[in-house]
Amino acid sequence: MASHPERMLKQIEHKPGKKAVFLKHNMPKKRKHGFATSVCIRCGRKGWGHTGKYGLEYCRICFREVAEELGFSKFM
Ligand SMILES: [Zn+2]
């Protein structure tokens, strides 16, 4: 698997058939659930330590920074 498939596209951008096959086999898999689906809306960090409660979608670091602005008085 190519680590940066977008860069390799430059070589085959004028060959639509080859480009389609390349994308099919080399782009990262679109995930429906699991580790990589929880992405912070503020910084883009993904993985554990994600707050999805109350529809916030922040990582633990961003949550600590914005929690008081949002009105949370008790958080850690
Ligand atoms: Zn974040």
N, CA, C, O and the ligand as a Tripos MOL2 file, in Angstrom:
@<TRIPOS>MOLECULE
protein
  305   303    77     0     0
PROTEIN
NO_CHARGES

@<TRIPOS>ATOM
      1 N           0.8430   -1.1900    0.0000 N.3       1 MET1
      2 CA          0.0000    0.0000    0.0000 C.3       1 MET1
      3 C           0.8810    1.2440    0.0000 C.2       1 MET1
      4 O           1.8880    1.3100    0.7060 O.2       1 MET1
      5 N           0.4880    2.2220   -0.7990 N.am      2 ALA2
      6 CA          1.2540    3.4630   -0.8820 C.3       2 ALA2
      7 C           0.9980    4.3030    0.3500 C.2       2 ALA2
      8 O          -0.1460    4.4400    0.7830 O.2       2 ALA2
      9 N           2.0610    4.8730    0.9240 N.am      3 SER3
     10 CA          1.8770    5.6660    2.1320 C.3       3 SER3
     11 C           1.2190    7.0050    1.8150 C.2       3 SER3
     12 O           0.4660    7.5300    2.6340 O.2       3 SER3
     13 N           1.4960    7.5680    0.6250 N.am      4 HIS4
     14 CA          0.8720    8.8230    0.2070 C.3       4 HIS4
     15 C           0.3270    8.6580   -1.2090 C.2       4 HIS4
     16 O           0.9630    9.1140   -2.1590 O.2       4 HIS4
     17 N          -0.8250    8.0240   -1.3780 N.am      5 PRO5
     18 CA         -1.3610    7.7550   -2.7100 C.3       5 PRO5
     19 C          -1.6370    9.0220   -3.5140 C.2       5 PRO5
     20 O          -1.6190    8.9830   -4.7440 O.2       5 PRO5
     21 N          -1.8960   10.1580   -2.8340 N.am      6 GLU6
     22 CA         -2.1960   11.4000   -3.5560 C.3       6 GLU6
     23 C          -0.9940   11.8560   -4.3850 C.2       6 GLU6
     24 O          -1.1660   12.3960   -5.4770 O.2       6 GLU6
     25 N           0.2170   11.6450   -3.8760 N.am      7 ARG7
     26 CA          1.4200   12.0790   -4.5780 C.3       7 ARG7
     27 C           1.6380   11.2470   -5.8360 C.2       7 ARG7
     28 O           2.0950   11.7550   -6.8600 O.2       7 ARG7
     29 N           1.3030    9.9500   -5.7430 N.am      8 MET8
     30 CA          1.5380    9.0720   -6.8890 C.3       8 MET8
     31 C           0.5300    9.3120   -7.9970 C.2       8 MET8
     32 O           0.7350    8.8710   -9.1280 O.2       8 MET8
     33 N          -0.5580   10.0050   -7.6880 N.am      9 LEU9
     34 CA         -1.5950   10.2570   -8.6930 C.3       9 LEU9
     35 C          -1.0890   11.1440   -9.8210 C.2       9 LEU9
     36 O          -1.6190   11.0890  -10.9300 O.2       9 LEU9
     37 N          -0.0710   11.9620   -9.5560 N.am     10 LYS10
     38 CA          0.4390   12.8950  -10.5630 C.3      10 LYS10
     39 C           0.9040   12.1560  -11.8230 C.2      10 LYS10
     40 O           0.7610   12.6610  -12.9360 O.2      10 LYS10
     41 N           1.4530   10.9730  -11.6350 N.am     11 GLN11
     42 CA          1.9790   10.2090  -12.7640 C.3      11 GLN11
     43 C           0.8770    9.6310  -13.6480 C.2      11 GLN11
     44 O           1.0970    9.4040  -14.8380 O.2      11 GLN11
     45 N          -0.3030    9.3910  -13.0830 N.am     12 ILE12
     46 CA         -1.3550    8.7170  -13.8570 C.3      12 ILE12
     47 C          -2.6210    9.5640  -13.9740 C.2      12 ILE12
     48 O          -3.6930    9.0470  -14.2880 O.2      12 ILE12
     49 N          -2.4910   10.8760  -13.7180 N.am     13 GLU13
     50 CA         -3.6970   11.7130  -13.7350 C.3      13 GLU13
     51 C          -4.3200   11.8300  -15.1230 C.2      13 GLU13
     52 O          -5.5150   12.1060  -15.2320 O.2      13 GLU13
     53 N          -3.5410   11.6260  -16.1890 N.am     14 HIS14
     54 CA         -4.0990   11.7140  -17.5490 C.3      14 HIS14
     55 C          -4.5480   10.3430  -18.0720 C.2      14 HIS14
     56 O          -4.9100   10.2230  -19.2420 O.2      14 HIS14
     57 N          -4.5280    9.3210  -17.2270 N.am     15 LYS15
     58 CA         -5.0110    7.9820  -17.6090 C.3      15 LYS15
     59 C          -6.1640    7.6030  -16.6750 C.2      15 LYS15
     60 O          -5.9420    6.9750  -15.6400 O.2      15 LYS15
     61 N          -7.3930    7.9820  -17.0370 N.am     16 PRO16
     62 CA         -8.5220    7.7930  -16.1160 C.3      16 PRO16
     63 C          -8.7540    6.3470  -15.6940 C.2      16 PRO16
     64 O          -9.1070    6.0990  -14.5410 O.2      16 PRO16
     65 N          -8.5680    5.3960  -16.5900 N.am     17 GLY17
     66 CA         -8.7810    3.9960  -16.2410 C.3      17 GLY17
     67 C          -7.8020    3.5270  -15.2020 C.2      17 GLY17
     68 O          -8.1830    2.9210  -14.2010 O.2      17 GLY17
     69 N          -6.5210    3.8110  -15.4420 N.am     18 LYS18
     70 CA         -5.4760    3.3960  -14.5010 C.3      18 LYS18
     71 C          -5.6400    4.1080  -13.1670 C.2      18 LYS18
     72 O          -5.3790    3.5330  -12.1110 O.2      18 LYS18
     73 N          -6.0770    5.3740  -13.2200 N.am     19 LYS19
     74 CA         -6.2760    6.1480  -11.9970 C.3      19 LYS19
     75 C          -7.3700    5.5140  -11.1320 C.2      19 LYS19
     76 O          -7.2210    5.4070   -9.9150 O.2      19 LYS19
     77 N          -8.4720    5.0950  -11.7690 N.am     20 ALA20
     78 CA         -9.5770    4.4800  -11.0330 C.3      20 ALA20
     79 C          -9.1350    3.1880  -10.3550 C.2      20 ALA20
     80 O          -9.4740    2.9390   -9.1980 O.2      20 ALA20
     81 N          -8.3770    2.3700  -11.0790 N.am     21 VAL21
     82 CA         -7.8950    1.1030  -10.5120 C.3      21 VAL21
     83 C          -6.9240    1.3840   -9.3670 C.2      21 VAL21
     84 O          -6.9630    0.7170   -8.3340 O.2      21 VAL21
     85 N          -6.0490    2.3800   -9.5580 N.am     22 PHE22
     86 CA         -5.0790    2.7320   -8.5250 C.3      22 PHE22
     87 C          -5.7880    3.1760   -7.2500 C.2      22 PHE22
     88 O          -5.4230    2.7570   -6.1520 O.2      22 PHE22
     89 N          -6.8070    4.0310   -7.4010 N.am     23 LEU23
     90 CA         -7.5320    4.5220   -6.2320 C.3      23 LEU23
     91 C          -8.2640    3.3910   -5.5220 C.2      23 LEU23
     92 O          -8.3080    3.3420   -4.2930 O.2      23 LEU23
     93 N          -8.8340    2.4870   -6.3040 N.am     24 LYS24
     94 CA         -9.5770    1.3720   -5.7220 C.3      24 LYS24
     95 C          -8.6880    0.5310   -4.8050 C.2      24 LYS24
     96 O          -9.1270    0.0760   -3.7480 O.2      24 LYS24
     97 N          -7.4500    0.3310   -5.2160 N.am     25 HIS25
     98 CA         -6.5900   -0.5870   -4.4710 C.3      25 HIS25
     99 C          -5.6600    0.0950   -3.4780 C.2      25 HIS25
    100 O          -5.0850   -0.5840   -2.6270 O.2      25 HIS25
    101 N          -5.4880    1.4330   -3.5560 N.am     26 ASN26
    102 CA         -4.4740    2.0650   -2.7220 C.3      26 ASN26
    103 C          -4.9630    3.1190   -1.7460 C.2      26 ASN26
    104 O          -4.2130    3.4970   -0.8460 O.2      26 ASN26
    105 N          -6.1810    3.6060   -1.8820 N.am     27 MET27
    106 CA         -6.6460    4.6260   -0.9370 C.3      27 MET27
    107 C          -6.9790    3.9610    0.4000 C.2      27 MET27
    108 O          -7.3630    2.7920    0.4460 O.2      27 MET27
    109 N          -6.8250    4.7290    1.4950 N.am     28 PRO28
    110 CA         -7.1750    4.1680    2.7980 C.3      28 PRO28
    111 C          -8.6450    3.7840    2.8560 C.2      28 PRO28
    112 O          -9.4990    4.4250    2.2440 O.2      28 PRO28
    113 N          -8.9150    2.7290    3.6010 N.am     29 LYS29
    114 CA        -10.2750    2.2170    3.7070 C.3      29 LYS29
    115 C         -11.1680    3.2160    4.4450 C.2      29 LYS29
    116 O         -10.7620    3.7840    5.4590 O.2      29 LYS29
    117 N         -12.3810    3.4280    3.9360 N.am     30 LYS30
    118 CA        -13.3460    4.2920    4.6220 C.3      30 LYS30
    119 C         -13.9530    3.5070    5.7870 C.2      30 LYS30
    120 O         -14.5570    2.4530    5.5890 O.2      30 LYS30
    121 N         -13.7860    4.0340    7.0030 N.am     31 ARG31
    122 CA        -14.2110    3.3040    8.1940 C.3      31 ARG31
    123 C         -15.5830    3.7880    8.6700 C.2      31 ARG31
    124 O         -15.9090    4.9730    8.5970 O.2      31 ARG31
    125 N         -16.3690    2.8330    9.1570 N.am     32 LYS32
    126 CA        -17.7020    3.1670    9.6640 C.3      32 LYS32
    127 C         -17.7000    3.2350   11.1800 C.2      32 LYS32
    128 O         -18.4560    4.0110   11.7660 O.2      32 LYS32
    129 N         -16.8660    2.4380   11.8200 N.am     33 HIS33
    130 CA        -16.7600    2.4920   13.2780 C.3      33 HIS33
    131 C         -15.3520    2.1130   13.6880 C.2      33 HIS33
    132 O         -14.5970    1.5320   12.9090 O.2      33 HIS33
    133 N         -15.0020    2.4540   14.9450 N.am     34 GLY34
    134 CA        -13.6910    2.1170   15.4600 C.3      34 GLY34
    135 C         -12.8300    3.3390   15.7340 C.2      34 GLY34
    136 O         -13.2960    4.4780   15.7420 O.2      34 GLY34
    137 N         -11.5770    3.0560   15.9530 N.am     35 PHE35
    138 CA        -10.5610    4.0200   16.3680 C.3      35 PHE35
    139 C         -10.5470    5.2960   15.5200 C.2      35 PHE35
    140 O         -10.6090    6.4010   16.0580 O.2      35 PHE35
    141 N         -10.4680    5.1440   14.2200 N.am     36 ALA36
    142 CA        -10.2190    6.2880   13.3310 C.3      36 ALA36
    143 C         -11.4630    7.0820   12.9770 C.2      36 ALA36
    144 O         -11.3660    8.0620   12.2370 O.2      36 ALA36
    145 N         -12.6310    6.6950   13.4800 N.am     37 THR37
    146 CA        -13.8460    7.4290   13.1310 C.3      37 THR37
    147 C         -14.0980    8.6020   14.0660 C.2      37 THR37
    148 O         -14.8210    9.5350   13.7170 O.2      37 THR37
    149 N         -13.4930    8.5560   15.2700 N.am     38 SER38
    150 CA        -13.6870    9.6550   16.2080 C.3      38 SER38
    151 C         -12.6030   10.7000   15.9700 C.2      38 SER38
    152 O         -11.4680   10.5370   16.4180 O.2      38 SER38
    153 N         -12.9570   11.7730   15.2650 N.am     39 VAL39
    154 CA        -12.0060   12.8170   14.9170 C.3      39 VAL39
    155 C         -12.4270   14.1110   15.5990 C.2      39 VAL39
    156 O         -13.6010   14.4790   15.5770 O.2      39 VAL39
    157 N         -11.4570   14.8020   16.2070 N.am     40 CYS40
    158 CA        -11.7330   16.0700   16.8950 C.3      40 CYS40
    159 C         -12.0880   17.1330   15.8660 C.2      40 CYS40
    160 O         -11.3980   17.2660   14.8550 O.2      40 CYS40
    161 N         -13.1670   17.9020   16.1080 N.am     41 ILE41
    162 CA        -13.5830   18.9090   15.1440 C.3      41 ILE41
    163 C         -12.7270   20.1690   15.2500 C.2      41 ILE41
    164 O         -12.7880   21.0300   14.3730 O.2      41 ILE41
    165 N         -11.9240   20.2870   16.3230 N.am     42 ARG42
    166 CA        -11.1280   21.4910   16.5290 C.3      42 ARG42
    167 C          -9.7070   21.3150   15.9910 C.2      42 ARG42
    168 O          -9.1840   22.2160   15.3350 O.2      42 ARG42
    169 N          -9.0710   20.1650   16.2610 N.am     43 CYS43
    170 CA         -7.6750   19.9930   15.8690 C.3      43 CYS43
    171 C          -7.4620   18.8100   14.9280 C.2      43 CYS43
    172 O          -6.3810   18.6840   14.3530 O.2      43 CYS43
    173 N          -8.4520   17.9420   14.7550 N.am     44 GLY44
    174 CA         -8.3040   16.8290   13.8250 C.3      44 GLY44
    175 C          -7.6430   15.6040   14.4130 C.2      44 GLY44
    176 O          -7.4110   14.6230   13.7070 O.2      44 GLY44
    177 N          -7.3350   15.6470   15.6990 N.am     45 ARG45
    178 CA         -6.7220   14.4990   16.3650 C.3      45 ARG45
    179 C          -7.7250   13.3560   16.4240 C.2      45 ARG45
    180 O          -8.9080   13.5740   16.6860 O.2      45 ARG45
    181 N          -7.2510   12.1370   16.1800 N.am     46 LYS46
    182 CA         -8.1670   11.0130   16.2360 C.3      46 LYS46
    183 C          -7.6650    9.9420   17.1900 C.2      46 LYS46
    184 O          -6.4760    9.8660   17.4990 O.2      46 LYS46
    185 N          -8.5980    9.1180   17.6500 N.am     47 GLY47
    186 CA         -8.2320    8.0470   18.5490 C.3      47 GLY47
    187 C          -8.9250    8.1520   19.8790 C.2      47 GLY47
    188 O         -10.0030    8.7350   19.9900 O.2      47 GLY47
    189 N          -8.3050    7.5880   20.8850 N.am     48 TRP48
    190 CA         -8.9040    7.5190   22.2110 C.3      48 TRP48
    191 C          -8.8720    8.8820   22.8640 C.2      48 TRP48
    192 O          -8.2260    9.8040   22.3650 O.2      48 TRP48
    193 N          -9.5700    9.0130   23.9820 N.am     49 GLY49
    194 CA         -9.6570   10.2910   24.6740 C.3      49 GLY49
    195 C         -10.5410   11.2540   23.9220 C.2      49 GLY49
    196 O         -10.2650   12.4530   23.8750 O.2      49 GLY49
    197 N         -11.6010   10.7390   23.3330 N.am     50 HIS50
    198 CA        -12.4960   11.5470   22.5220 C.3      50 HIS50
    199 C         -13.8210   11.7180   23.2450 C.2      50 HIS50
    200 O         -14.3900   10.7480   23.7460 O.2      50 HIS50
    201 N         -14.3140   12.9500   23.3000 N.am     51 THR51
    202 CA        -15.5710   13.2170   23.9670 C.3      51 THR51
    203 C         -16.6760   13.3780   22.9320 C.2      51 THR51
    204 O         -16.7730   14.4040   22.2590 O.2      51 THR51
    205 N         -17.5040   12.3500   22.8190 N.am     52 GLY52
    206 CA        -18.6320   12.4330   21.9080 C.3      52 GLY52
    207 C         -19.9270   12.7490   22.6350 C.2      52 GLY52
    208 O         -20.9740   12.9440   22.0170 O.2      52 GLY52
    209 N         -19.8370   12.7950   23.9480 N.am     53 LYS53
    210 CA        -21.0200   13.0300   24.7720 C.3      53 LYS53
    211 C         -21.5730   14.4390   24.5220 C.2      53 LYS53
    212 O         -20.8000   15.3690   24.2940 O.2      53 LYS53
    213 N         -22.8790   14.6030   24.5620 N.am     54 TYR54
    214 CA        -23.5990   15.8620   24.3110 C.3      54 TYR54
    215 C         -23.3140   16.4070   22.9110 C.2      54 TYR54
    216 O         -23.5280   17.5940   22.6630 O.2      54 TYR54
    217 N         -22.8340   15.5630   21.9900 N.am     55 GLY55
    218 CA        -22.5600   16.0100   20.6190 C.3      55 GLY55
    219 C         -21.3770   16.9470   20.5090 C.2      55 GLY55
    220 O         -21.3470   17.7910   19.6140 O.2      55 GLY55
    221 N         -20.3890   16.8210   21.4070 N.am     56 LEU56
    222 CA        -19.2680   17.7540   21.4150 C.3      56 LEU56
    223 C         -18.2180   17.4140   20.3620 C.2      56 LEU56
    224 O         -17.7740   18.3010   19.6330 O.2      56 LEU56
    225 N         -17.8090   16.1410   20.2660 N.am     57 GLU57
    226 CA        -16.8050   15.6810   19.2960 C.3      57 GLU57
    227 C         -15.4520   16.3890   19.4560 C.2      57 GLU57
    228 O         -14.8420   16.7860   18.4630 O.2      57 GLU57
    229 N         -14.9850   16.5460   20.6940 N.am     58 TYR58
    230 CA        -13.6650   17.1140   20.9600 C.3      58 TYR58
    231 C         -12.7240   16.0300   21.4740 C.2      58 TYR58
    232 O         -13.1650   15.0390   22.0550 O.2      58 TYR58
    233 N         -11.4140   16.2290   21.2550 N.am     59 CYS59
    234 CA        -10.4370   15.3520   21.8850 C.3      59 CYS59
    235 C         -10.2390   15.8290   23.3210 C.2      59 CYS59
    236 O         -10.7310   16.8930   23.7000 O.2      59 CYS59
    237 N          -9.5210   15.0430   24.1160 N.am     60 ARG60
    238 CA         -9.3730   15.3760   25.5400 C.3      60 ARG60
    239 C          -8.6350   16.7000   25.7430 C.2      60 ARG60
    240 O          -8.9380   17.4310   26.6850 O.2      60 ARG60
    241 N          -7.6760   17.0190   24.8770 N.am     61 ILE61
    242 CA         -6.8870   18.2380   25.0350 C.3      61 ILE61
    243 C          -7.7360   19.4720   24.7170 C.2      61 ILE61
    244 O          -7.7440   20.4420   25.4740 O.2      61 ILE61
    245 N          -8.4490   19.4220   23.5900 N.am     62 CYS62
    246 CA         -9.2990   20.5510   23.2130 C.3      62 CYS62
    247 C         -10.4310   20.7280   24.2010 C.2      62 CYS62
    248 O         -10.8240   21.8540   24.5090 O.2      62 CYS62
    249 N         -10.9650   19.6050   24.7070 N.am     63 PHE63
    250 CA        -12.0680   19.7150   25.6590 C.3      63 PHE63
    251 C         -11.6350   20.4730   26.9040 C.2      63 PHE63
    252 O         -12.3810   21.3040   27.4210 O.2      63 PHE63
    253 N         -10.4290   20.1860   27.3850 N.am     64 ARG64
    254 CA         -9.9350   20.8770   28.5780 C.3      64 ARG64
    255 C          -9.7850   22.3670   28.3230 C.2      64 ARG64
    256 O          -9.9850   23.1770   29.2280 O.2      64 ARG64
    257 N          -9.4310   22.7340   27.0910 N.am     65 GLU65
    258 CA         -9.2360   24.1430   26.7680 C.3      65 GLU65
    259 C         -10.5590   24.9050   26.6270 C.2      65 GLU65
    260 O         -10.6510   26.0730   27.0070 O.2      65 GLU65
    261 N         -11.5820   24.2340   26.0780 N.am     66 VAL66
    262 CA        -12.8320   24.9480   25.8020 C.3      66 VAL66
    263 C         -13.9390   24.6630   26.8090 C.2      66 VAL66
    264 O         -15.0170   25.2510   26.7250 O.2      66 VAL66
    265 N         -13.6830   23.7590   27.7700 N.am     67 ALA67
    266 CA        -14.7470   23.3210   28.6760 C.3      67 ALA67
    267 C         -15.3470   24.4730   29.4730 C.2      67 ALA67
    268 O         -16.5660   24.5330   29.6400 O.2      67 ALA67
    269 N         -14.5170   25.3850   29.9670 N.am     68 GLU68
    270 CA        -15.0430   26.4830   30.7780 C.3      68 GLU68
    271 C         -15.8550   27.4540   29.9290 C.2      68 GLU68
    272 O         -16.8510   28.0060   30.3950 O.2      68 GLU68
    273 N         -15.4250   27.6640   28.6700 N.am     69 GLU69
    274 CA        -16.2010   28.5310   27.7680 C.3      69 GLU69
    275 C         -17.5700   27.9360   27.4900 C.2      69 GLU69
    276 O         -18.5590   28.6560   27.3540 O.2      69 GLU69
    277 N         -17.6140   26.5970   27.4060 N.am     70 LEU70
    278 CA        -18.8770   25.9210   27.1150 C.3      70 LEU70
    279 C         -19.8120   25.8890   28.3060 C.2      70 LEU70
    280 O         -21.0020   25.6150   28.1550 O.2      70 LEU70
    281 N         -19.2830   26.1700   29.5000 N.am     71 GLY71
    282 CA        -20.1330   26.2150   30.6750 C.3      71 GLY71
    283 C         -19.9430   25.0520   31.6220 C.2      71 GLY71
    284 O         -20.7010   24.9190   32.5830 O.2      71 GLY71
    285 N         -18.9450   24.1950   31.3810 N.am     72 PHE72
    286 CA        -18.6680   23.1000   32.2900 C.3      72 PHE72
    287 C         -17.9230   23.6680   33.4970 C.2      72 PHE72
    288 O         -16.9630   24.4250   33.3480 O.2      72 PHE72
    289 N         -18.3840   23.2900   34.7030 N.am     73 SER73
    290 CA        -17.7170   23.7800   35.8950 C.3      73 SER73
    291 C         -16.9060   22.6650   36.5410 C.2      73 SER73
    292 O         -15.9810   22.9290   37.3090 O.2      73 SER73
    293 N         -17.2560   21.4030   36.2270 N.am     74 LYS74
    294 CA        -16.5860   20.2640   36.8460 C.3      74 LYS74
    295 C         -16.0970   19.3490   35.7370 C.2      74 LYS74
    296 O         -16.8950   18.6820   35.0780 O.2      74 LYS74
    297 N         -14.7830   19.3160   35.5290 N.am     75 PHE75
    298 CA        -14.2070   18.4440   34.5010 C.3      75 PHE75
    299 C         -12.7730   18.1450   34.8830 C.2      75 PHE75
    300 O         -12.1930   18.8390   35.7180 O.2      75 PHE75
    301 N         -12.1960   17.1210   34.2810 N.am     76 MET76
    302 CA        -10.8120   16.7770   34.5790 C.3      76 MET76
    303 C         -10.0740   16.4360   33.3410 C.2      76 MET76
    304 O          -8.8860   16.1180   33.3970 O.2      76 MET76
    305 ZN         -8.7010   18.4270   19.4930 Zn       77 ZN77
@<TRIPOS>BOND
     1     1     2 1
     2     2     3 1
     3     3     4 2
     4     3     5 am
     5     5     6 1
     6     6     7 1
     7     7     8 2
     8     7     9 am
     9     9    10 1
    10    10    11 1
    11    11    12 2
    12    11    13 am
    13    13    14 1
    14    14    15 1
    15    15    16 2
    16    15    17 am
    17    17    18 1
    18    18    19 1
    19    19    20 2
    20    19    21 am
    21    21    22 1
    22    22    23 1
    23    23    24 2
    24    23    25 am
    25    25    26 1
    26    26    27 1
    27    27    28 2
    28    27    29 am
    29    29    30 1
    30    30    31 1
    31    31    32 2
    32    31    33 am
    33    33    34 1
    34    34    35 1
    35    35    36 2
    36    35    37 am
    37    37    38 1
    38    38    39 1
    39    39    40 2
    40    39    41 am
    41    41    42 1
    42    42    43 1
    43    43    44 2
    44    43    45 am
    45    45    46 1
    46    46    47 1
    47    47    48 2
    48    47    49 am
    49    49    50 1
    50    50    51 1
    51    51    52 2
    52    51    53 am
    53    53    54 1
    54    54    55 1
    55    55    56 2
    56    55    57 am
    57    57    58 1
    58    58    59 1
    59    59    60 2
    60    59    61 am
    61    61    62 1
    62    62    63 1
    63    63    64 2
    64    63    65 am
    65    65    66 1
    66    66    67 1
    67    67    68 2
    68    67    69 am
    69    69    70 1
    70    70    71 1
    71    71    72 2
    72    71    73 am
    73    73    74 1
    74    74    75 1
    75    75    76 2
    76    75    77 am
    77    77    78 1
    78    78    79 1
    79    79    80 2
    80    79    81 am
    81    81    82 1
    82    82    83 1
    83    83    84 2
    84    83    85 am
    85    85    86 1
    86    86    87 1
    87    87    88 2
    88    87    89 am
    89    89    90 1
    90    90    91 1
    91    91    92 2
    92    91    93 am
    93    93    94 1
    94    94    95 1
    95    95    96 2
    96    95    97 am
    97    97    98 1
    98    98    99 1
    99    99   100 2
   100    99   101 am
   101   101   102 1
   102   102   103 1
   103   103   104 2
   104   103   105 am
   105   105   106 1
   106   106   107 1
   107   107   108 2
   108   107   109 am
   109   109   110 1
   110   110   111 1
   111   111   112 2
   112   111   113 am
   113   113   114 1
   114   114   115 1
   115   115   116 2
   116   115   117 am
   117   117   118 1
   118   118   119 1
   119   119   120 2
   120   119   121 am
   121   121   122 1
   122   122   123 1
   123   123   124 2
   124   123   125 am
   125   125   126 1
   126   126   127 1
   127   127   128 2
   128   127   129 am
   129   129   130 1
   130   130   131 1
   131   131   132 2
   132   131   133 am
   133   133   134 1
   134   134   135 1
   135   135   136 2
   136   135   137 am
   137   137   138 1
   138   138   139 1
   139   139   140 2
   140   139   141 am
   141   141   142 1
   142   142   143 1
   143   143   144 2
   144   143   145 am
   145   145   146 1
   146   146   147 1
   147   147   148 2
   148   147   149 am
   149   149   150 1
   150   150   151 1
   151   151   152 2
   152   151   153 am
   153   153   154 1
   154   154   155 1
   155   155   156 2
   156   155   157 am
   157   157   158 1
   158   158   159 1
   159   159   160 2
   160   159   161 am
   161   161   162 1
   162   162   163 1
   163   163   164 2
   164   163   165 am
   165   165   166 1
   166   166   167 1
   167   167   168 2
   168   167   169 am
   169   169   170 1
   170   170   171 1
   171   171   172 2
   172   171   173 am
   173   173   174 1
   174   174   175 1
   175   175   176 2
   176   175   177 am
   177   177   178 1
   178   178   179 1
   179   179   180 2
   180   179   181 am
   181   181   182 1
   182   182   183 1
   183   183   184 2
   184   183   185 am
   185   185   186 1
   186   186   187 1
   187   187   188 2
   188   187   189 am
   189   189   190 1
   190   190   191 1
   191   191   192 2
   192   191   193 am
   193   193   194 1
   194   194   195 1
   195   195   196 2
   196   195   197 am
   197   197   198 1
   198   198   199 1
   199   199   200 2
   200   199   201 am
   201   201   202 1
   202   202   203 1
   203   203   204 2
   204   203   205 am
   205   205   206 1
   206   206   207 1
   207   207   208 2
   208   207   209 am
   209   209   210 1
   210   210   211 1
   211   211   212 2
   212   211   213 am
   213   213   214 1
   214   214   215 1
   215   215   216 2
   216   215   217 am
   217   217   218 1
   218   218   219 1
   219   219   220 2
   220   219   221 am
   221   221   222 1
   222   222   223 1
   223   223   224 2
   224   223   225 am
   225   225   226 1
   226   226   227 1
   227   227   228 2
   228   227   229 am
   229   229   230 1
   230   230   231 1
   231   231   232 2
   232   231   233 am
   233   233   234 1
   234   234   235 1
   235   235   236 2
   236   235   237 am
   237   237   238 1
   238   238   239 1
   239   239   240 2
   240   239   241 am
   241   241   242 1
   242   242   243 1
   243   243   244 2
   244   243   245 am
   245   245   246 1
   246   246   247 1
   247   247   248 2
   248   247   249 am
   249   249   250 1
   250   250   251 1
   251   251   252 2
   252   251   253 am
   253   253   254 1
   254   254   255 1
   255   255   256 2
   256   255   257 am
   257   257   258 1
   258   258   259 1
   259   259   260 2
   260   259   261 am
   261   261   262 1
   262   262   263 1
   263   263   264 2
   264   263   265 am
   265   265   266 1
   266   266   267 1
   267   267   268 2
   268   267   269 am
   269   269   270 1
   270   270   271 1
   271   271   272 2
   272   271   273 am
   273   273   274 1
   274   274   275 1
   275   275   276 2
   276   275   277 am
   277   277   278 1
   278   278   279 1
   279   279   280 2
   280   279   281 am
   281   281   282 1
   282   282   283 1
   283   283   284 2
   284   283   285 am
   285   285   286 1
   286   286   287 1
   287   287   288 2
   288   287   289 am
   289   289   290 1
   290   290   291 1
   291   291   292 2
   292   291   293 am
   293   293   294 1
   294   294   295 1
   295   295   296 2
   296   295   297 am
   297   297   298 1
   298   298   299 1
   299   299   300 2
   300   299   301 am
   301   301   302 1
   302   302   303 1
   303   303   304 2
@<TRIPOS>SUBSTRUCTURE
     1 MET1         2 RESIDUE 1 A MET
     2 ALA2         6 RESIDUE 1 A ALA
     3 SER3        10 RESIDUE 1 A SER
     4 HIS4        14 RESIDUE 1 A HIS
     5 PRO5        18 RESIDUE 1 A PRO
     6 GLU6        22 RESIDUE 1 A GLU
     7 ARG7        26 RESIDUE 1 A ARG
     8 MET8        30 RESIDUE 1 A MET
     9 LEU9        34 RESIDUE 1 A LEU
    10 LYS10       38 RESIDUE 1 A LYS
    11 GLN11       42 RESIDUE 1 A GLN
    12 ILE12       46 RESIDUE 1 A ILE
    13 GLU13       50 RESIDUE 1 A GLU
    14 HIS14       54 RESIDUE 1 A HIS
    15 LYS15       58 RESIDUE 1 A LYS
    16 PRO16       62 RESIDUE 1 A PRO
    17 GLY17       66 RESIDUE 1 A GLY
    18 LYS18       70 RESIDUE 1 A LYS
    19 LYS19       74 RESIDUE 1 A LYS
    20 ALA20       78 RESIDUE 1 A ALA
    21 VAL21       82 RESIDUE 1 A VAL
    22 PHE22       86 RESIDUE 1 A PHE
    23 LEU23       90 RESIDUE 1 A LEU
    24 LYS24       94 RESIDUE 1 A LYS
    25 HIS25       98 RESIDUE 1 A HIS
    26 ASN26      102 RESIDUE 1 A ASN
    27 MET27      106 RESIDUE 1 A MET
    28 PRO28      110 RESIDUE 1 A PRO
    29 LYS29      114 RESIDUE 1 A LYS
    30 LYS30      118 RESIDUE 1 A LYS
    31 ARG31      122 RESIDUE 1 A ARG
    32 LYS32      126 RESIDUE 1 A LYS
    33 HIS33      130 RESIDUE 1 A HIS
    34 GLY34      134 RESIDUE 1 A GLY
    35 PHE35      138 RESIDUE 1 A PHE
    36 ALA36      142 RESIDUE 1 A ALA
    37 THR37      146 RESIDUE 1 A THR
    38 SER38      150 RESIDUE 1 A SER
    39 VAL39      154 RESIDUE 1 A VAL
    40 CYS40      158 RESIDUE 1 A CYS
    41 ILE41      162 RESIDUE 1 A ILE
    42 ARG42      166 RESIDUE 1 A ARG
    43 CYS43      170 RESIDUE 1 A CYS
    44 GLY44      174 RESIDUE 1 A GLY
    45 ARG45      178 RESIDUE 1 A ARG
    46 LYS46      182 RESIDUE 1 A LYS
    47 GLY47      186 RESIDUE 1 A GLY
    48 TRP48      190 RESIDUE 1 A TRP
    49 GLY49      194 RESIDUE 1 A GLY
    50 HIS50      198 RESIDUE 1 A HIS
    51 THR51      202 RESIDUE 1 A THR
    52 GLY52      206 RESIDUE 1 A GLY
    53 LYS53      210 RESIDUE 1 A LYS
    54 TYR54      214 RESIDUE 1 A TYR
    55 GLY55      218 RESIDUE 1 A GLY
    56 LEU56      222 RESIDUE 1 A LEU
    57 GLU57      226 RESIDUE 1 A GLU
    58 TYR58      230 RESIDUE 1 A TYR
    59 CYS59      234 RESIDUE 1 A CYS
    60 ARG60      238 RESIDUE 1 A ARG
    61 ILE61      242 RESIDUE 1 A ILE
    62 CYS62      246 RESIDUE 1 A CYS
    63 PHE63      250 RESIDUE 1 A PHE
    64 ARG64      254 RESIDUE 1 A ARG
    65 GLU65      258 RESIDUE 1 A GLU
    66 VAL66      262 RESIDUE 1 A VAL
    67 ALA67      266 RESIDUE 1 A ALA
    68 GLU68      270 RESIDUE 1 A GLU
    69 GLU69      274 RESIDUE 1 A GLU
    70 LEU70      278 RESIDUE 1 A LEU
    71 GLY71      282 RESIDUE 1 A GLY
    72 PHE72      286 RESIDUE 1 A PHE
    73 SER73      290 RESIDUE 1 A SER
    74 LYS74      294 RESIDUE 1 A LYS
    75 PHE75      298 RESIDUE 1 A PHE
    76 MET76      302 RESIDUE 1 A MET
    77 ZN77       305 GROUP 0 **** ****
